[in-house]
Amino acid sequence: MKRVRVLYFAGVRDLIGIPDEELELPDEAVDLDGFVRCLIRARPLLDGRLGGVRFAVNETFAHGPDPIAAGDVIAVIPPVAGG
């Protein structure tokens, strides 16, 4: 198992009701795709709602096959509109 810190922003934070948390991930969750699967299991409200969301790992935007490791900070960043 590995522990990562997850930061939730904007609508995602509002949806699940917390700004951040630590998640224990199985060793098989080696990339962002694996993290997303674990996140949806931990937070079922997010299922089907991550289509436009971007992720950052340690302050760098990341995509599906990008690796994750114990101690990483993963930000969940939904689209933001403004003017």
Legacy VTK file of the C-alpha trace (Angstrom):
# vtk DataFile Version 3.0
C-alpha trace
ASCII
DATASET POLYDATA
POINTS 83 float
0.000 0.000 0.000
1.052 3.545 -0.634
-0.360 6.761 0.739
-0.966 9.872 -1.368
-2.464 13.228 -0.494
-5.408 14.326 -2.640
-6.402 17.987 -3.005
-9.917 18.746 -4.249
-10.769 22.041 -5.939
-13.899 23.984 -6.917
-16.921 21.835 -7.855
-15.236 18.558 -6.894
-14.542 19.901 -3.409
-18.151 21.088 -3.155
-19.464 17.720 -4.333
-17.607 15.578 -1.810
-17.519 18.159 0.970
-13.827 18.126 1.901
-10.819 20.080 0.594
-8.263 17.270 0.898
-7.559 13.828 2.284
-4.986 11.069 2.354
-5.771 7.891 0.451
-4.193 4.473 0.764
-3.669 2.995 -2.691
-2.837 -0.610 -3.505
0.621 -1.248 -4.908
-0.960 -1.993 -8.299
-2.017 1.669 -8.640
1.209 2.724 -10.332
-0.123 5.429 -12.637
-2.759 8.147 -12.755
-5.299 5.811 -14.383
-4.939 3.423 -11.433
-5.293 6.317 -9.005
-8.529 7.443 -10.685
-10.007 3.944 -10.377
-9.139 3.906 -6.657
-10.485 7.431 -6.191
-13.857 6.463 -7.679
-14.036 3.423 -5.380
-13.264 5.658 -2.387
-15.582 8.473 -3.517
-18.458 6.949 -5.554
-20.048 10.391 -6.013
-17.265 11.101 -8.516
-18.191 8.189 -10.787
-19.083 9.615 -14.203
-18.146 13.156 -13.159
-14.441 13.269 -13.930
-14.664 13.690 -17.706
-13.460 17.296 -17.854
-11.302 17.133 -14.750
-7.543 17.649 -14.941
-5.064 16.155 -12.528
-1.740 17.443 -11.297
0.862 15.289 -9.555
3.251 17.284 -7.406
2.145 20.525 -9.109
2.661 19.244 -12.671
-0.298 18.397 -14.913
-0.478 14.643 -15.433
-2.268 12.174 -17.716
-3.373 8.523 -17.508
-0.094 6.632 -17.865
1.977 9.100 -15.817
3.438 7.379 -12.740
2.445 8.012 -9.148
4.349 7.066 -6.023
3.939 7.052 -2.263
3.982 10.573 -0.876
2.746 12.247 -4.055
0.273 15.113 -3.855
-2.457 14.752 -6.464
-4.727 17.693 -7.259
-8.176 17.121 -8.751
-8.962 20.241 -10.804
-12.344 20.607 -12.517
-12.913 23.050 -15.382
-13.419 26.580 -14.119
-15.394 29.278 -15.880
-15.111 32.915 -15.100
-14.901 36.325 -16.512
LINES 1 84
83 0 1 2 3 4 5 6 7 8 9 10 11 12 13 14 15 16 17 18 19 20 21 22 23 24 25 26 27 28 29 30 31 32 33 34 35 36 37 38 39 40 41 42 43 44 45 46 47 48 49 50 51 52 53 54 55 56 57 58 59 60 61 62 63 64 65 66 67 68 69 70 71 72 73 74 75 76 77 78 79 80 81 82
